[in-house]
Amino acid sequence: MKIGSWGRFPYSKNSVQPIDWLTQIPTVIDSFDETYLPFGNGRSYGDSCLSENGNAFGVRNSNRFLSVDWETGIIRAEAGVLLSEILELSVPRGWFLASTPGTKLITLGGAVANDVHGKNHHVAGTFGLHVRKFGLYRSEQGLVECSASKNKELFNATVGGLGLTGIILWVELQLRPISSSMIDSQNIKFSNLDDFFSLSREIDEKFDYTVAWVDCVSKGSNLGRGIYMVGNHMERGTLELPKSTKLSVPVDLPFSLVNPLTLKAFNAFYYNKQLSKKVNKLVSYEPFFYPLDSITEWNRIYGKSGFQQYQCVIPENNAQDAMKEILTTISTKGFGSFLAVLKRCGDINSPGILSFPMEGATLALDFPQVKGKTNQLFDQLDSIVSQAGGRLYPAKDAHMSGEFFRDSYSNWEIVEGFRDPRIMSKFWHRVTR
């Protein structure tokens, strides 16, 4: 079957050869004349999930749970298992993912390969910190087991290694205990970017989960206004799975619904719909962590040209000033995003050599792909991020220059040294060649 990236830019269809059983791996590898790339559920935005030669090795059908221990919260599952499938089993038994990104529709192997992180990075770090071990298939070695104590260097190169070091077969993961599937949350309005940083420094230590939606088209004294969303797992309650209904974008639109007029109207509505300064509410974990998962095929709203996500992280000392400059540049250009997400990351280091987060602040926005305009804006933003000592998230990228990548991730050659010689992605070829 044919697959592409979630952002649908750059346009590059890969032909995926799915496997149902791990014993099929050598045969499928032998069927590829050139290099290939492991492929999960296709939720990476840019070209890190696209094979340089169009040969994709599909692991989604390899999705079995191999062992579980509900006393300790340790599970072992094949790499094609989705995070949503883990939650369906673990939540009713009082366990939750120790770190989770903004979608539960990614594979376990993809979560390791991109070393994903979430709203609780300041207390739990990245996904890779909770991986106990995994099995890796390398074309020249066969099966290799990796952990923090066994084949440690290969373990560190694979966590956040973008699927380049081999095919992740299975993962052993430590979950975190919970007493309820409900989240005790607060939504707090703030007037501008300075208010966000003051609020964050004041209350982050009180909550496990913190993130802010930002009105990225606001200007002047309202620059960076938004809503700060924080929460903790309830200490008591039921462990029921959420009862959710799905909406859908049924067709590919010929044009993007995201434009200056719709952005201004939506952002004004979203900011002003909360009338009071603070709102306390109990919500299920699903809308709190995964709001976009309730809309299937939501990437279609950007039209056939697709979109790019821009996600950067700025070190703590420069974060406030750099974020002001970034948001000023975006609003001045008339660009923007419905879902602009801002949060502060903690100082917990990941084992992953190419792990994205650093202590500071990270901002993520989706931009419709407009030829000649989107990348021009990104070049300006890259300059700001680079001068502030920040970096971009490879799992979300479709434009970063090789020079910027190599400067940002100075240890990239270590991962190159561990790269399986049969594996190559469009991203890696673009930034290292």
Secondary structure in CASP SS format (residue, H / E / C, confidence):
PFRMAT SS
TARGET T0000
AUTHOR 0000-0000-0000
METHOD secondary structure of the structure
MODEL  1
M C 1.00
K E 1.00
I E 1.00
G C 1.00
S C 1.00
W C 1.00
G C 1.00
R C 1.00
F C 1.00
P C 1.00
Y C 1.00
S C 1.00
K C 1.00
N E 1.00
S E 1.00
V E 1.00
Q E 1.00
P E 1.00
I C 1.00
D C 1.00
W C 1.00
L H 1.00
T H 1.00
Q H 1.00
I H 1.00
P H 1.00
T H 1.00
V H 1.00
I H 1.00
D H 1.00
S H 1.00
F C 1.00
D C 1.00
E C 1.00
T C 1.00
Y E 1.00
L E 1.00
P E 1.00
F E 1.00
G C 1.00
N C 1.00
G C 1.00
R C 1.00
S C 1.00
Y C 1.00
G C 1.00
D C 1.00
S C 1.00
C C 1.00
L C 1.00
S E 1.00
E C 1.00
N C 1.00
G C 1.00
N E 1.00
A E 1.00
F E 1.00
G E 1.00
V C 1.00
R C 1.00
N C 1.00
S C 1.00
N C 1.00
R C 1.00
F E 1.00
L E 1.00
S E 1.00
V E 1.00
D E 1.00
W C 1.00
E C 1.00
T C 1.00
G C 1.00
I E 1.00
I E 1.00
R E 1.00
A E 1.00
E E 1.00
A C 1.00
G C 1.00
V C 1.00
L E 1.00
L H 1.00
S H 1.00
E H 1.00
I H 1.00
L H 1.00
E H 1.00
L H 1.00
S H 1.00
V H 1.00
P H 1.00
R H 1.00
G C 1.00
W E 1.00
F E 1.00
L C 1.00
A C 1.00
S C 1.00
T C 1.00
P C 1.00
G C 1.00
T C 1.00
K C 1.00
L C 1.00
I C 1.00
T E 1.00
L H 1.00
G H 1.00
G H 1.00
A H 1.00
V H 1.00
A H 1.00
N C 1.00
D C 1.00
V C 1.00
H C 1.00
G C 1.00
K C 1.00
N C 1.00
H H 1.00
H H 1.00
V H 1.00
A H 1.00
G C 1.00
T C 1.00
F H 1.00
G H 1.00
L H 1.00
H H 1.00
V E 1.00
R E 1.00
K E 1.00
F E 1.00
G E 1.00
L E 1.00
Y E 1.00
R E 1.00
S C 1.00
E C 1.00
Q C 1.00
G E 1.00
L E 1.00
V E 1.00
E E 1.00
C E 1.00
S E 1.00
A C 1.00
S C 1.00
K C 1.00
N C 1.00
K H 1.00
E H 1.00
L H 1.00
F H 1.00
N H 1.00
A H 1.00
T H 1.00
V C 1.00
G C 1.00
G C 1.00
L C 1.00
G C 1.00
L C 1.00
T C 1.00
G C 1.00
I E 1.00
I E 1.00
L E 1.00
W E 1.00
V E 1.00
E E 1.00
L E 1.00
Q E 1.00
L C 1.00
R E 1.00
P E 1.00
I C 1.00
S C 1.00
S C 1.00
S C 1.00
M E 1.00
I E 1.00
D E 1.00
S E 1.00
Q E 1.00
N E 1.00
I E 1.00
K E 1.00
F E 1.00
S C 1.00
N C 1.00
L H 1.00
D H 1.00
D H 1.00
F H 1.00
F H 1.00
S H 1.00
L H 1.00
S H 1.00
R H 1.00
E H 1.00
I H 1.00
D H 1.00
E H 1.00
K H 1.00
F C 1.00
D C 1.00
Y E 1.00
T E 1.00
V E 1.00
A E 1.00
W E 1.00
V E 1.00
D C 1.00
C C 1.00
V C 1.00
S C 1.00
K C 1.00
G H 1.00
S H 1.00
N H 1.00
L C 1.00
G C 1.00
R C 1.00
G E 1.00
I E 1.00
Y E 1.00
M E 1.00
V E 1.00
G E 1.00
N E 1.00
H E 1.00
M C 1.00
E C 1.00
R C 1.00
G C 1.00
T C 1.00
L C 1.00
E C 1.00
L C 1.00
P C 1.00
K C 1.00
S C 1.00
T C 1.00
K C 1.00
L E 1.00
S E 1.00
V C 1.00
P C 1.00
V C 1.00
D C 1.00
L C 1.00
P C 1.00
F C 1.00
S C 1.00
L C 1.00
V C 1.00
N C 1.00
P H 1.00
L H 1.00
T H 1.00
L H 1.00
K H 1.00
A H 1.00
F H 1.00
N H 1.00
A H 1.00
F H 1.00
Y H 1.00
Y H 1.00
N H 1.00
K C 1.00
Q C 1.00
L C 1.00
S C 1.00
K C 1.00
K E 1.00
V E 1.00
N E 1.00
K E 1.00
L E 1.00
V E 1.00
S E 1.00
Y H 1.00
E H 1.00
P H 1.00
F H 1.00
F H 1.00
Y C 1.00
P H 1.00
L H 1.00
D H 1.00
S H 1.00
I E 1.00
T E 1.00
E C 1.00
W H 1.00
N H 1.00
R H 1.00
I H 1.00
Y H 1.00
G C 1.00
K C 1.00
S C 1.00
G C 1.00
F E 1.00
Q E 1.00
Q E 1.00
Y E 1.00
Q E 1.00
C E 1.00
V E 1.00
I E 1.00
P E 1.00
E H 1.00
N H 1.00
N H 1.00
A H 1.00
Q H 1.00
D H 1.00
A H 1.00
M H 1.00
K H 1.00
E H 1.00
I H 1.00
L H 1.00
T H 1.00
T H 1.00
I H 1.00
S H 1.00
T H 1.00
K H 1.00
G C 1.00
F C 1.00
G C 1.00
S C 1.00
F C 1.00
L C 1.00
A C 1.00
V E 1.00
L E 1.00
K E 1.00
R E 1.00
C E 1.00
G C 1.00
D C 1.00
I C 1.00
N C 1.00
S C 1.00
P C 1.00
G C 1.00
I C 1.00
L C 1.00
S C 1.00
F C 1.00
P C 1.00
M C 1.00
E C 1.00
G E 1.00
A E 1.00
T E 1.00
L E 1.00
A E 1.00
L E 1.00
D E 1.00
F E 1.00
P E 1.00
Q C 1.00
V C 1.00
K C 1.00
G C 1.00
K C 1.00
T H 1.00
N H 1.00
Q H 1.00
L H 1.00
F H 1.00
D H 1.00
Q H 1.00
L H 1.00
D H 1.00
S H 1.00
I H 1.00
V H 1.00
S H 1.00
Q H 1.00
A C 1.00
G C 1.00
G C 1.00
R E 1.00
L E 1.00
Y C 1.00
P H 1.00
A H 1.00
K H 1.00
D C 1.00
A C 1.00
H C 1.00
M C 1.00
S C 1.00
G H 1.00
E H 1.00
F H 1.00
F H 1.00
R H 1.00
D H 1.00
S H 1.00
Y C 1.00
S C 1.00
N C 1.00
W H 1.00
E H 1.00
I H 1.00
V H 1.00
E H 1.00
G H 1.00
F H 1.00
R C 1.00
D C 1.00
P C 1.00
R C 1.00
I E 1.00
M C 1.00
S E 1.00
K H 1.00
F H 1.00
W H 1.00
H H 1.00
R H 1.00
V H 1.00
T H 1.00
R C 1.00
END
